[in-house]
Amino acid sequence: MLVNLKDISVKYSHDEDVLNKINLNIEKGEFIGIAGRSGSGKTTLLETIGGMRKPNSGHVFFYNEDIYQENYDTLNFRRKLQIVFQFPENLFFEQDIFSEAAYGLRMSNMQQNDIRSRVSVGLESVGFGKDDFQKSPFTLSGGQKRRLALACALVMQPEILLLDEPFSGLDTEGINLVSDILYREHKKGTTIILVSHNPNILSELCSRILIVSNHSIAFDGTPAQVYNNTDSLKKIGVMIPDVKIFSQLLGINHLENLTYEYFLKKTLQFISEK
């Protein structure tokens, strides 16, 4: 088991629980999407998985070790897990994007030649050319800043990558670029956990969806299984993928997955049978 949350409860100050008695198992190599209405606890769940927020009660296990136990190797845990926050530009501080992406590797005492090679590959993989390496991160567009934050995480070659709304504010081109990056990274074996309001992105990329509502995980399953609960999801303020809506309008009620490719295949089959 890669990550296991056992009876996790989190509260802010003396308010009611943001998360209440959460139990969750995450296997190595999964691509998980987390959705829910604003304020439902999606980001809190992500931060708890990543060890960024210690729960008020319960345990977080990484490879069956409690990450908050005495003498736990926290440094090794941090090397294996990277998190990209919703507003990564707030964390930038270096003079140029190459130095920004190289910071984590410098802290690990890697050789300079290895750092240069890995950072160059990482920046180019998210769409930056060598001519961009000396640009200030503060002069980048919103989409470029998100890609830089992603590069900063990827150069660390994490086992598990956590992302909080990485598509926020991106145009279609930016969404497609980041989606392609995450798809490639998952194919390499990286476990990815993605928080997003966009059900189209989640159903296209993810093999498992978690819906957070009422301080708990209300739904957990494949995109087709979860988004089949259309009425219940609408009641708790969760958007439905376009593919699911179109299939219902056409009378196609049984989709094994909710990717556009599969939907088009089923639509053509449905039309040919009419």
Order of alpha helices (4+ residues) and beta strands (2+ residues): beta-beta-beta-alpha-beta-beta-alpha-beta-alpha-alpha-alpha-beta-alpha-beta-alpha-beta-beta-alpha-alpha-alpha-alpha
